[in-house]
Amino acid sequence: MDEDDFEFLPKSLRNKLLPFQRKGVQYAIGKQGRCLIGDEMGLGKTIQAISVAYYYRSEWPLLVVLPSSMKYPWIEELEKWLPCLQPNDINLINSSTDVSNISKAAVSLVGYGLMQSSFKTLLEALHERDFGVIIVDESHFLKNPKAVRTKTLIPLLTKAKRVLMLSGTPALARPAELYSQINCLSKGQFGSWTNFAKRYCDAKWKFFGRLKKWDTSGACNLAELHKKLTTSVMIRREKKEVLTELPPKRRQKVPFELSESKQTKELDALWSELRSYLNREAASEDGKDAGFEIRRLSMQLYISTGKAKIAAISEYVRMLLDNHDMKFLVFAHHKEILTAIVQTTQAYAREKESTLKYIRIDGDVPHIERMKEVNRFQQDPCVRVAALSIMAAGTGLTLTAASHVVFAELHWTPGVLEQCEDRAHRIGQHNAIHIHYLIAKGTIDEWMWSALNRKVSVLSSTLNGRVQQMNAEVLGEGVGIPKNATLLPSTLDDEEDDSFFFSQTPK
């Protein structure tokens, strides 16, 4: 397929594609429309997928599976680039009973949340429609083969002739997370799950205390896996390779001491209790009970650390506000911290008698309202602060008006943090992006930071073919974790633990 072959696209879409995006389209068509577009966030995977899907338009209907927060941005993109689509051609599935238009629409969009085995009416309607082309946006949502949505989607994907998976972070923490995606695209190419796990995940039976478990949280033969991925099912480009004019992204670790308070004393007590359970697990005494307590105490430490950091976070926000006209994003997990960021901004505006404004996007903000808030931040010079939930605002939003991104709290998964960073560092950004990670010394922050760097080195070897780090200074062990403790990866770092940890942590 050469440059002249792009005549099949509408003129506006054809003229919009950058050279590397055209190569992505060519790659996907060369793979008969079954591949993973794994370009870094912000490189325009959506427009490539729309182009490939349009190439196969004679095989439509088209199904787009996506996070709920991405439904309206996808509709906008489809209407923008494919003017041939009439309003009735696009069907947004909003509930498990919203099936009447599936049989008539050329394009249907469904959120991952509706892919549940209990929604039989919807699933039957999707299977009966016989979709010839399916786009799976943020395909790392299928990382867990045991998850209901994965089990529900795989039969649809296997049945379709063309399947395009899109993810800037196809594996968020470890090679095991790739298997469901790549095996679906190229059945048999990567062997059985057991063989894949042994070859690339360093899988083995392990005892954690008295509990015997098949551990696939490791990694091995990563250069071989990278080569196999890129020659069979995946195309991946990094920003620095294809967007030579995109300004740099600079990470800065901002360590600070917590002022002594009632909260810091609570943290000390929690650490002391946690160490005793880590020692017990390392000594294989009551391993199962110790593992449960380690989870509980780790969650409590995460909550308590966030609360203890509020004063320092507020002070940091005020410092950034002193830089007039600068726009910035602040990510956090807990609503209490997001509220503190908003209150700090409001108080600053009153003190300075300024027209300073902010936006806040968390799980309580309806998806359609989120886009309105994004537009306010992008267009109104008075809106300088965006208080954002790590999980609710980490994907699907373009916030290139910001030049600084602050992480008030961390997440166990490096891919999630990178997605948040790249709300600002993407096509359309003209300023250097400064990333600030606020790390409270002597807390779970240091522990998580070390774990993040270990995971980044594994993922970069797998996806990019070379070892990389977070490129920020990493402190030594400062919280007294026993060296023989098996907390990571066995207790908090196996396939389900990241999602478990954050689903169980009050927001």
N, C-alpha and C positions, 0 to 999 in steps of 0.2 A: 504494500500500500504506500503510494507516494503522495506528495503534496497535492497534486491535482485531484486525488481521490476524495478530498474533503468537500468537493462540490455537492455532495449529498446533504450537507448541513445547511440550514437557513443562513443567509448571508451574515446577519448580525452575530450569530454564534460562531460561524467560521472565522470571522475577523477578530473575534475576542480571544480565541485560543492562543496562548503563548506557545512558542516552539516546543518546550518540554511537555506541555499539556497535549500537543498533537502527537508526540511520541507515546504518551500514555494511552491515547485513544488507539493508536496503531498497535501497541502491544496487546491491548485487550482484544481487539479484533483478531489479531494473530493467534490468540489463545482461544479462538472460537467463542468469545464472550463469556468465558469462565475464568475469572482471575481475581486477585486481591490487589487493589490500588492502595498501596501503603505509604503514599507520600506524606511527609511531615505536615502537621496542621498548618493551614493557611496557604496551601499551594493549589487550591482549587480542584479538589477531588470531585466535588458535585458537578461542576461544568464538564469534566471529563466523562463522568458516568452518564450524564444526560446525552452527550454526544454519541457515546457507544450505544446507549439504548435506542437512540434515534436511528442509528445505522441498521438496527434490527427491528425497525418499526413494523415491518410486514409480519413479524412474529408476535406482536402485541396481542393481548393486553399486558400492560406493565404493572408490576407491583413494587412499591417502595416500602421497605420495612425500616423503621427509624425510631429514635427516642421521641417521646411525645413532644418534647420542647422544640423539636426540629420540624414539626409538621407545617407550620405556616411559612418559615423560610424556604422550605422545599417547594411549596405551592408557588411562592413568588418567583423562584428560579425557573420552574417549569413554564409558567406563564410568560416570563421574560424572554426565554431563549427559544421556546417552541410556540410561535404565534399561531400555528395551525391548530393548537388545542383550544377548543371552545370551553366555556364554563362548565357545561354538563359533561365534558370529557374527563374531568378530574373529580375523583370521589374520595373525600376524606372520611375514613371510618372512625366514628367517635365513640362507639360503644359496641358491646358484644352482640347487640340485636340490630345494629345498623347495617343491614345486609342487602337492602332492597336495590341499591344502585351498583352493587359489585358486578352483576351480570351484564350491565349496560355500559359502564364507564371504560374508557380506554386506559386510564391510569387510576389506580387505587393506592392510597397511602394508609398504612396501619402502624400503630405504635407497638413497641415491644410489650407493653403492659397488657395488651389485649391478646397476646399469644399464649393463652392459658388453655389447658386441656379441658377445663370445665365449660369453656365457651363453645359448645359443640355446634351451635347454629352458625356462628361466624366461621369456624374452621371448615365446616362442610361447604359453606358458600365459597370460601377461598379455594378449596380443592376442586370444586365443580367448575370454577372459572377457567382453569387450565392456563395459568399465566405462562407465557413463553419467555418473558424476560423479568428477572427480579433483581432489584438493587437492595443491598443490605447495608445501610449506613451505620457507622460506628459498630462494625461487625465484631469488635471485641466483646460486645454484649453476649456473644455466644461462647465465651471462653470456658464456661463450665458445662461439660457434657451432661451433667446430672440435672441441670436447671430445667424447669418446665418449659421455658421459652425455647431453649435449644432443642429439646426433644420434640416440641411442637413444630418448629420451623424446618428442621432438617428434611422431613419428608417432602415439604413444598419445594425446597431448594434442590433436592435430588431429582424431582420430577421435571423442573424447569430446564429448558435447553440452555438458556443463558443466565448466568448468575454473576453479578458484579458486587464484590465486597469492598467496602471503603472503611479505612481506619488509619489514622496517623499513628496509632498505638495499638497495632494488632495483638501484641502481648503487653500487658500492663506491668507484669512483674517477673514472669518466668516462661521458658519455652513450652511448658505443658499447656499454656493457654492458647497456643496456636492450633492445636490438633483438630478441634472440631471444625474450625474454619477451613483449613487447607485440605483436610480429608474429604470434606463435602465438595470442594471444588475439583479435586483430582483424586477420585476414589482409587485407593490402592497404591498411589504414588509414594506415600509415606509409610506404607505397611500398616499393621494392626496397631492399636493403641499400646498394647504391651511392648511390642518391638520398638515403637517410637519412644516410649517412656524410658526404656532401657538404654537406647542409643543416644538420646539427646537430653534426657532429664535426670540421668544418673539414678534411675529408680531402683529402689531396693526395699526389702522388708526391714523395718526398724522397730525397736522397742522404745517407747516413751514411758518410763516407769514400767508398769505391768501391761500397758496397752501396746499391742502389736499393730503396726500400720504400714500400708504400702505408700512409701514416701516418694512423690514425684516432684518435689519442690526444688530439686537441684538442677544442674545444667552441665552438659559435657558435649564435646565434638561440635562446638558452635560454629567454627569456620565451615565445616562440612554442611551443617544445617543451613547456614546463610547461603552457600552456593546452591544447594538444592532448592531452596525457596525461590531464589532469583532466576533460576533457569527453568522453573516449572510453573509456578503460579503467581508470583508476586513481582510487581514493579514498585520500587521505592526510591524517591529522590529526597535529598535534604535541601533545606533552603540555601545553605551556603554554596551548594553545587549549581543550582539553577537560577537563583535570584541574587546575582552578584551585586546588584545595586541596593538590595534590602539592607537597611541599617543593622548593626550588630545587636545581639541580645547579651547583656552582661549580668551575671548573677553575683549578688553580694550577700554573704552571710553576716547577719548583724547580731552578734552575741551580746547578752546583757545579763547582769545580776538582778535577781528579784530582791526587792526590799523586804526585809524581815517583817512578817505579819502573821496573823492567825492562819492564813492560807498556806504560807510557806512551812509552818509547823505541821500542818496537816499533810503536806507533801512529804516531809521528812518521815512522818509516821508511816505513810503508805509505802515509801521506798523500803523502809526497814522490814515491813511485813512481806513485801514482794521478794526481797532478797532471801528471806527464810524459805519461801516456797520454791524459789529457783534452786537453792542449795538442796532442798529435799528432792526435787525432780532430777537434778544432776546425779544425786546419789541413788536414784531409782527406788526411792521410798514413796509409796502411795502416789505413783506417777499420775494416775488418772485424776485423782482429787486435786493434786497440785496443779495440773493443767487447767482445770476449771477455775481455781482460785487465781492463777496467773492471769487468765483472761479478765476475770472480774476486777482485779486490782489494776490491771493495765488500763481498762476502760475508765476506772475511777481516777487514775493518774492523769489520763488525757483530759477528762472533764475539769479536774482541779487545777491542772496546769493552765488551761485556757482562762479560767477565772482569775488565777493569780497574775496573769499577764495583762489584764485589762488596763491597768494604770499605765504600764509601759507602752502598750499599743496606742492608747489615747494620746500620750505624749508624742509618740512618733508621728501620728496623723497630724497633730498640730504643727510639728516641725515642717512637714511637707506642705501644709497649707500656707506657711510663711513664704513659700516660693510662689509668688503671685502668678496667676495664669496657668500654672502647671496642673495638668489633669492626671489622676492616678486611680488605680483599682486596688481595693483591699479585699483579699479573700480570707474567709474564716469558715469554720464548720458549725460553730454554735451560734444560735440566734442571739444569745446574751451578748456575745462579742460584736455581732453585727449591729445590735442596738446601741452598744457603747460607741461604735464608730459614728453612727448617725448622730447621736447626742453630742459627741465631741464636735462634729461639723456644725451642728445647729448652734452650739454655745459659741464657737469661734465666730460664726457669722454675726451673732448678736453683739459680741464684744467689739468687733471691727465695724459694725454697722454696714455690712457689705451685702451684696446681692448673691453671695455664695449659695449654691444649691447642690443637691446630691441625688443619686438614685440608689435604690436598694432592690436587689433581686434575690429572693430565697424561694423555698418550696411553696410558700403561701401565695406567691404572685402568679396569676393565671398566665399561661403561655402567650396569649395574644397581647397581654399587657407588657410582657417582658420586651417585646419588640418595640413598643412605644417608648419604654424607658431607655432602651438602647439608642433610639433615634434622638431622644433628648440629650443624652450624654454626648453623642457624636456631633450634634448641631448647635447646642446652646453653650456659649462660652462661659456662662455662669455656673453650669453644672460641672463641677471639677472633681467630685468624689463619687466613686461607685463602690458601694458596700455589697459584696457578692458572696453568695454561698458557694463553697467549693464544689458541691455536688449538683446544685441547681443551675449554676451559671458557668460551669466549666467547659461546656460544649455548645456549639451552634450560635454563638454570639460574636459579632465583630465590634471591637471596642478600640479601634486604632487611633482614636483621639487621645488616648492615654500614652504617656511616655514612661510611666513608672508603674510597676506592679508589686504590691506588698502582700506577703503571706503572714497573716497574724497567727495562723495555726498551720500545722503540717498535715499531710495525709500519708498513709503507709505506702501508697502506690505511686511510683515516679511518673507513670503515664498520666495519671490524673492531674498531677501538678504541672506537667508539661502542657497539657491541654489548657489549663487555666492561664499559664504564661502566654500561650499563643492566641488568646483572645485579643491581645494587643500586637503581638509580633506576627504579622501576616501580610499578605498582599494589600497594599494601600497604606502601609505604615511608612512614614518619611523620617521619623526620628529614631535615634538609638533607644533601645528599651533597657531600662534598668530594673532588675528583679531584686527585691529585698526580702530575705528570709529572716524573720525575727526569731532567734533561738535563745530561749531562757537557759542559762547555764545551770548544770546540776539537776536538770529535769528530764522528763521523757522526750523532750525536743532533741536532745543530743543523741539519745538512743535511736530515735526514728531517723535522724539525719544520717547516721552511720549505716542503718539498714537501707535507706534510699540509695546511697552511693554504691552499696554492694549490688543492688538490683539493677541500677543503671549500667554497670559494667557488663552484666550478663545480657541485658536487652540490647545494648549497642552492639555487642559481638554478634548476636543473632540476627538483628535487623539491618545493621549498617556495615557489618563485616570488620569492625575494629572496636577495641576497648575504649570507652569514653567514661567520663565522670561528670558530676554536677558542676565541675569547674568552679568550686568555691572551697575555701579552707574548711577542713574537717578537723574538729577537735578530737583529742584522745579520750579514752574512757574516763569519765569524770563522775560517774554515778554509782560506782561500786558494783557492777554486774559481775558475778562470778565467771571466770574464764571458761569453766567447764559446763556452764549452764547451757541448755539446749533450747532457749527461748526462741531464737531465730535460727533455722527456719521452722523447727518442729512444732512450736506451740502457737505462735501468732502469725506464721507466715506460710501456712499451707493453702490449698486452693480456695478454700472458702473463707479464710479468716479475715482478709481485708474487708470484704463486704459485711461479714458478721460483726466485726468490730464497729464499723460505722453505723450499721443498722441498729445496733444495740445501744449506741451512745446517744443520750438525749441531746436534741438540738436546741 
